[in-house]
Amino acid sequence: MTDRFALGRRTLIGAAATALAAPALLVRTAQAAGEDIRKTAMSTEKDMPVPTRSLTLGDLKITVIQDGLRPSDKPEQTFGINQPPQAVADLLTENFLPSDRFANGFSPVLIETGNELVLVDTGMGEGGRANGLGRLEAGMAALGYTPEQVTLVVLTHLHGDHIGGLMAGGKPAFPKARYVIGQVEYDFWTNEARVGTPAEGGHQAVLKNVKPLAEKASFIGDGATVLPGMTAMAAFGHSPGHLTFRLESAGKALILTGDTANHYVLSLQRPDWEVRFDMDKAKAAVSRRKVFDMIASERLPFIGYHMPFPSVGYAEKAGEGYRFVPHSYQLDL
């Protein structure tokens, strides 16, 4: 035992000397190890069960599926971009969140009406799978659904994380579905005027993923009835023709807010703060207040595409904006 202890002491002393002599080497080694851990976590996540959550709204069964979760750095470069970075950091810290990182989830929604299986937004699709995203189809399979069972696909807007799952292998991912798309949104993204502008990438994605489905699509506007009990409401700003949807069944209601608010603290507590991905930032702020004033005053549950999974909650007026109240069991009873 004495010899082993002596050897341990010599080893520790040598290691300490190396650390003192070469701290940069240790930092680089730690950084490499951290990167390996992140890559391993991402690889492991692909093999883990897809998070899902089913709820009841009157006669409707609503299921939220997490298409993926993407951590990012520097939240101040996405949210509150018209504010001092420290103000963003301080608000995150006040809400027990890291000030230098945030996580963005993606949550398509399945709705069983009894006659239809409706999918609202489609996630990243095959293009996101290398990064642990695009898990909608796997989540559906785990729940016993097949893409062929989807009868209607409804799109809140045409950003890539909502339309990426429309096509698979160059063919419609939901081969028997009809589609509902906002007319204003579709007209903007298919217009050749987008070529040569910052919107050209989105234009090309819509030509690839959405335009081939146009013959099976209905193009709608504010106030349109999608199905009995499902009504479109304009919430322009995040994108030119962004839509939200009101669901009603058996005297109960719920709002699908899409990307009206993209962070449960930074977008809701400070609805006037500018968001990098909002295309018309002033109009997006007006839409946020309009939609969440309604949600708060009517005490309605809502599902937000980027809210913390399972993306369901309530909003109450508080201070400059709204406080997010996560769903617990209200829609299970």
C-alpha positions in Angstrom: 0.0 0.0 0.0 2.9 2.4 0.8 4.4 1.9 -2.6 1.2 2.5 -4.4 0.6 5.7 -2.3 4.1 6.9 -3.1 3.5 6.3 -6.8 0.2 8.2 -6.6 1.9 11.1 -5.0 4.6 11.3 -7.7 1.9 11.0 -10.4 -0.1 13.8 -8.9 3.0 16.0 -8.4 3.9 15.4 -12.1 0.5 16.2 -13.3 0.4 19.4 -11.3 3.7 20.5 -12.7 2.4 19.8 -16.2 -0.7 21.8 -15.5 1.3 24.8 -14.3 3.7 24.6 -17.2 1.0 24.1 -20.0 -2.4 25.6 -19.0 -3.1 26.3 -22.7 -2.7 22.6 -23.5 -5.2 21.7 -20.8 -7.7 24.3 -22.0 -7.5 23.0 -25.6 -7.9 19.4 -24.3 -10.9 20.4 -22.3 -12.4 22.2 -25.2 -11.9 19.1 -27.4 -13.4 16.9 -24.8 -16.4 19.2 -24.5 -16.9 19.2 -28.3 -16.7 15.3 -28.2 -19.4 15.3 -25.5 -21.7 17.6 -27.5 -21.3 15.4 -30.6 -21.9 12.3 -28.6 -25.0 13.9 -27.0 -26.3 14.8 -30.5 -25.7 11.3 -31.8 -27.4 9.8 -28.7 -30.4 12.1 -29.1 -31.1 10.8 -32.5 -31.6 7.3 -31.0 -33.8 8.5 -28.1 -37.6 8.3 -28.1 -39.2 11.4 -29.6 -41.0 13.5 -26.9 -44.7 13.7 -27.5 -47.7 14.9 -25.5 -51.4 14.3 -26.1 -54.1 16.5 -24.8 -57.9 16.7 -25.0 -59.9 19.7 -26.2 -63.6 18.9 -26.2 -63.9 16.2 -28.9 -60.5 16.8 -30.3 -57.3 14.9 -29.5 -54.3 17.1 -29.9 -50.7 15.7 -29.9 -47.6 17.8 -29.8 -44.5 16.2 -31.3 -41.0 17.6 -30.7 -39.3 17.7 -34.1 -36.0 18.5 -32.3 -34.2 20.9 -30.0 -31.4 23.2 -31.0 -29.1 24.9 -28.5 -27.6 28.2 -29.6 -25.2 30.8 -28.2 -25.6 34.6 -27.8 -29.4 35.0 -27.3 -28.9 38.8 -27.5 -28.2 38.4 -31.3 -31.6 36.8 -31.8 -33.9 38.4 -29.2 -34.0 42.0 -28.1 -31.6 43.1 -30.9 -32.7 46.7 -30.4 -31.8 46.5 -26.7 -28.4 46.7 -24.9 -27.1 43.1 -24.7 -26.9 43.4 -20.9 -30.6 44.0 -20.7 -31.2 40.7 -22.5 -28.7 38.9 -20.2 -30.3 40.5 -17.1 -33.9 39.4 -18.1 -32.7 35.8 -18.7 -30.9 35.7 -15.4 -34.0 37.1 -13.6 -35.9 34.1 -15.0 -33.3 31.5 -13.9 -32.0 31.0 -17.5 -28.5 31.1 -18.7 -27.5 34.5 -20.0 -25.3 33.3 -22.8 -27.2 30.3 -24.3 -30.8 29.3 -25.2 -32.6 26.3 -26.6 -35.0 26.5 -29.5 -37.5 23.7 -29.9 -39.7 22.8 -32.9 -43.2 21.4 -32.2 -45.6 20.4 -35.0 -49.1 19.5 -33.9 -51.4 16.6 -34.8 -55.2 17.0 -34.4 -57.6 14.1 -34.6 -61.1 15.4 -35.3 -62.8 12.1 -35.8 -63.0 12.6 -39.6 -59.6 14.1 -40.2 -56.0 13.8 -39.1 -54.7 17.3 -39.3 -51.0 18.2 -39.1 -50.1 21.8 -38.4 -46.5 22.5 -39.6 -44.0 19.9 -40.6 -40.7 20.5 -38.9 -37.3 20.3 -40.5 -37.7 17.1 -42.4 -34.9 15.1 -43.9 -32.6 18.1 -44.1 -32.5 18.5 -40.3 -31.7 14.9 -39.4 -28.0 15.1 -39.5 -28.3 17.6 -36.7 -30.7 15.7 -34.5 -33.8 17.5 -35.9 -36.5 16.3 -38.4 -38.0 13.8 -35.9 -41.7 14.3 -36.7 -42.1 11.2 -38.7 -40.3 9.1 -36.0 -42.6 10.6 -33.4 -45.7 9.8 -35.4 -44.5 6.2 -35.9 -44.0 5.8 -32.2 -47.6 7.0 -31.7 -48.9 4.5 -34.3 -49.5 7.1 -37.1 -48.3 6.8 -40.6 -47.8 9.7 -43.1 -50.5 8.2 -45.3 -53.1 8.8 -42.5 -52.6 12.6 -42.6 -55.6 14.0 -44.5 -54.8 17.7 -44.1 -51.6 19.7 -43.6 -52.0 23.3 -42.4 -49.1 25.7 -42.5 -48.8 28.7 -40.2 -46.2 30.2 -42.5 -43.5 29.1 -44.9 -40.2 29.4 -43.1 -37.9 26.4 -43.5 -38.5 24.9 -40.0 -42.2 24.7 -40.8 -42.1 23.4 -44.4 -38.9 21.2 -44.3 -41.0 18.1 -43.7 -43.4 18.5 -46.6 -41.3 16.5 -49.1 -39.3 13.3 -48.6 -37.0 11.9 -51.2 -38.4 14.4 -53.7 -42.0 13.2 -53.2 -44.8 14.5 -50.9 -44.2 13.2 -47.4 -47.9 13.0 -46.8 -49.1 11.6 -50.0 -52.9 11.6 -49.3 -53.1 15.0 -47.7 -54.7 18.3 -48.8 -53.0 21.5 -47.8 -54.0 24.8 -46.4 -51.7 27.8 -47.0 -52.0 31.5 -46.4 -52.5 33.3 -49.7 -50.4 36.4 -48.7 -47.6 34.1 -47.5 -47.6 32.0 -50.6 -47.7 35.0 -53.0 -44.7 36.6 -51.2 -42.4 33.6 -51.2 -43.2 32.4 -54.8 -42.7 35.9 -56.3 -39.6 36.1 -58.5 -38.9 39.5 -56.9 -37.3 37.6 -54.0 -34.4 36.6 -56.2 -31.3 38.6 -55.3 -32.7 39.7 -51.9 -32.1 38.2 -48.4 -35.3 36.3 -48.9 -34.0 34.3 -51.9 -33.1 31.3 -49.8 -36.7 31.1 -48.5 -38.0 31.6 -52.0 -36.0 28.6 -53.3 -37.2 26.5 -50.3 -40.8 27.3 -51.1 -40.4 26.5 -54.8 -38.9 23.1 -53.8 -41.1 22.1 -51.0 -44.4 24.0 -51.3 -45.1 24.9 -54.9 -45.2 21.2 -56.1 -48.2 20.8 -53.7 -50.1 23.8 -54.9 -52.7 21.8 -56.9 -53.8 20.1 -53.8 -53.8 23.3 -51.7 -56.5 25.8 -50.6 -55.2 29.3 -50.2 -56.8 31.2 -47.3 -56.8 34.6 -45.5 -57.8 36.1 -42.2 -61.1 34.6 -40.8 -61.2 31.6 -43.1 -62.7 28.4 -41.8 -60.2 25.6 -42.3 -62.5 22.9 -40.8 -65.5 23.2 -38.5 -64.0 24.5 -35.3 -60.7 25.7 -36.9 -60.4 29.3 -37.9 -57.5 31.2 -39.3 -56.4 34.6 -37.8 -53.9 36.9 -39.4 -50.8 37.6 -37.3 -48.5 39.2 -39.9 -45.0 40.4 -39.1 -42.9 37.4 -38.3 -43.5 36.6 -41.9 -45.5 38.5 -44.5 -48.6 36.3 -44.2 -48.2 34.5 -40.9 -51.4 32.9 -39.6 -52.5 31.7 -36.2 -55.5 29.3 -35.7 -58.3 29.1 -33.2 -59.5 25.6 -32.3 -63.0 25.2 -30.7 -64.7 22.0 -29.6 -67.5 21.3 -27.1 -67.3 24.8 -25.7 -63.6 24.8 -25.3 -61.0 26.8 -27.2 -57.2 26.8 -27.8 -55.0 29.0 -30.0 -52.2 27.7 -32.2 -49.8 30.7 -32.2 -47.1 29.4 -34.5 -44.2 31.9 -34.4 -46.1 34.9 -33.0 -43.8 34.6 -30.0 -40.6 32.6 -30.2 -39.3 32.6 -26.6 -41.4 32.2 -23.5 -39.5 34.9 -21.7 -37.8 37.2 -24.2 -40.8 37.4 -26.6 -43.6 37.3 -24.0 -42.3 39.4 -21.1 -41.0 42.0 -23.6 -43.3 41.7 -26.6 -41.9 45.0 -28.2 -38.3 43.8 -28.2 -37.2 43.1 -31.8 -36.5 39.5 -32.9 -33.9 38.9 -35.7 -36.2 36.4 -37.5 -39.2 38.7 -37.6 -39.3 40.1 -41.1 -41.4 43.2 -40.2 -40.4 43.8 -36.7 -42.9 46.6 -35.9 -45.8 44.6 -37.3 -44.7 41.5 -35.4 -44.8 43.3 -32.1 -48.3 44.5 -32.9 -49.4 41.0 -33.7 -47.8 39.6 -30.5 -49.8 42.1 -28.4 -53.0 41.4 -30.3 -52.8 37.6 -30.0 -51.6 37.5 -26.4 -54.0 40.1 -25.2 -56.7 37.8 -26.5 -55.2 34.7 -24.9 -54.7 36.5 -21.6 -58.1 38.1 -21.5 -60.0 35.0 -22.5 -57.7 32.8 -20.3 -57.2 30.4 -23.3 -54.5 27.7 -23.6 -52.2 28.1 -26.5 -49.6 26.0 -28.3 -46.5 27.9 -29.5 -44.2 26.3 -32.0 -41.1 27.3 -30.1 -42.4 27.3 -26.5 -40.8 24.9 -24.0 -41.9 21.4 -24.7 -44.7 20.3 -24.6 -45.2 23.9 -26.0 -48.6 24.3 -24.2 -49.4 27.0 -21.7 -51.3 30.1 -20.8 -50.4 33.8 -20.7 -51.3 36.4 -18.1 -50.7 40.1 -18.4 -47.7 41.1 -16.3 -45.6 44.2 -16.3 -44.6 45.2 -19.8 -46.0 42.1 -21.4 -47.1 38.6 -20.3 -46.1 35.8 -18.0 -46.0 32.3 -19.5 -47.8 29.7 -17.3 -46.9 26.2 -18.4 -49.7 23.6 -18.8 -49.8 21.0 -16.1 -53.1 18.9 -16.2 -55.8 21.4 -17.2 -56.4 19.7 -20.6 -56.2 16.2 -19.2 -59.4 16.3 -17.1 
